[in-house]
């Protein structure tokens, strides 16, 4: 199995479990955004948006820099790659098991003819 830092992976899946944060990541995939810009579609305060950004930062999904008064966020895709690697392991597991099931069902069907 793929070995990953469990705490980081937990943080990534926790961050991805919230639809607001997933939408923020989609916005960041288009380019850098301020915290205010990330919160705007949800009509939330800077403090509310900042809490979501902090969860994304803890997961390593986002980095934030301060430029004057603006807090600018950037997508950090490496953490998503780690989560994808974990998911791909189970994709292979299920594909192998479903392929074996299909083979067995075809074998039984050919005997029943």
HELIX and SHEET records of a PDB file:
HELIX    1   1 UNK A    6  UNK A   16  1                                  11    
HELIX    2   2 UNK A   19  UNK A   29  1                                  11    
HELIX    3   3 UNK A   35  UNK A   40  1                                   6    
HELIX    4   4 UNK A   46  UNK A   58  1                                  13    
HELIX    5   5 UNK A   78  UNK A  112  1                                  35    
SHEET    1   A 3 UNK A  33  UNK A  34  0                                        
SHEET    2   A 3 UNK A  70  UNK A  75 -1                                        
SHEET    3   A 3 UNK A  62  UNK A  67 -1                                        
END                                                                             
